[in-house]
Amino acid sequence: MKKENLVLVLMFGLMLLISVVGIGFKFVFPTSPVDKMFNQSVNVINETPVVDADYNEIISKGEVTSLSGEKLADIYTVRVDHTYFYLELYVAIDEDNKIYARDKHVKTKDDTSSSYFPLVREYLLKNYNGIYYENVQFVDGAAGATTIVVSRSTIKNIISKVAVYHVGEPVDYIQNLFGKKYTLNSQTTVNDVIKYDVTVDSVNYNVYEAKKSGTYYDYQKTNNGEITVFIALNQAGEITHVLLPESLYGHSGGNFYNETKAYLENLVGNPLINELPDSQTGPTENSSGSQEVVRQILLDIKEVA
């Protein structure tokens, strides 16, 4: 073979190798904004337009699947058009109702907006990277300079709207706890316990939300499920309100739930620092029992209150 032909064959082989490596890289490593949402290469399938006058910001809805075909989430493309920029967002919601958001396309409208947009992207990555949809209401949509205030507020509103379109109005468990509206002053998280500083009828309370998984026995087999508890303390440290949401109660319902709820409600009026009563239903040789799970949740709250 002539030297010139050999060089051509080698160059062709090298180009082919580079193409194969490039294709392989695309399929193995996350490269697109949607890939980066899930830290893997994915496919977006079954994309259809959304035509709804009440949700005209939503352009389309599709599904995100892994390369093996497993469904990971539903995904929406939405548009935001205001004074500072035109933005298209990907908003994905997985089966656990966790929300992820990434910018798909942005067109800034002035130099100031261009300089601020990296902060907007940082805001997206920090706050909408697997947040439960009911917690979107607590995301900061105001702090920052004027351009960022508008941007954050607009993005938060559109993501909230997508969540409502997808799963319905989020439940406000703190409002259910008090049975009336409240003002949220601040929110912090310590050791997986969420603390809300709230005001209700000009009275300040500390509300704690905590959850824990534990076993329960349904007279057939031992199961594992998660329970979430909300309690409110007044400024003297007394338990004033308690809530055991059925929608967040992963153990047996009916009388089992009612007995666990009664155990929690019996604590109202007592200081949290008091010794907690023992569970009446466990632990047993079969499981820890629902009341014991609630007791352990309260011990977690006591550690940070």
ZIHUHU-V286641 format. One line per field, one symbol per residue. ss: DSSP state (H for helix, E for strand, C for the rest). psi: psi as a letter, one per 20 degrees, with the letter a starting at -180 (. if undefined). burial: # if it has 16 or more other ideal C-beta (glycine too) atoms within 10 Angstrom, else .. A space follows every 50 residues. Layout:
ss=???
psi=???
burial=???
//
This chain:
ss=CCHHHHHHHHHHHHHHHHHHHHHHHHHHCCCCHHHHHHCCCEEEEEEEEC CCHHHCCEEEEEEEEECCCCEEEEEEEEEEECCCEEEEEEEEEECCCEEE EEEEEEEECCHHHHHHHHHHHHHHHHHCEEEEHHHHHHCCCCCCCHHHHH HHHHHHHHHHHHHHHHHCCCCCHHHHHHCCCCEEEEEEEECCEEEEEEEE CCEEEEEEEEEEEEEEECCCCEEEEEEEEEEEECCCCEEEEEECCHHHEC CCCCHHHHHHHHHHHCCCCCECCCCCCCCCCCCCCCCCCHHHHHHHHHHH HHHHC
psi=pqgghgggggggggggggggggggghhhpphrhhghhjkrprqorlpqqo nohiliiogrpaqpqriiipphrqpqpqqpoahhrpppqpoqoaijkqpq qqpgpqoqirhghghihhhggggghhhmlkpphiihhipojhqargghgg ggggggghhhhggghgirpqpnhhhhgijrqrpohrprppljppppoqpp ljpqqopppqqqqrqqpkjgrprprqppppqppaiijqohqqpnphijoj aqbchgghhhghgghiipiqqhiqpqqqqijrqaihrhqghhggghghhg ghhi.
burial=.................................#####..##.#.....# ....#.###.#####......#######.#...##.#.######...### ####.#.#....#..##..#..##..##..#.##.#..#.#..#..##.# ##.###.######.##...#..##..##...#....#.....####.#.# ....########.####.........#######....#######...### ##...##..##.##..#....#......#.##....############.# #...#
//
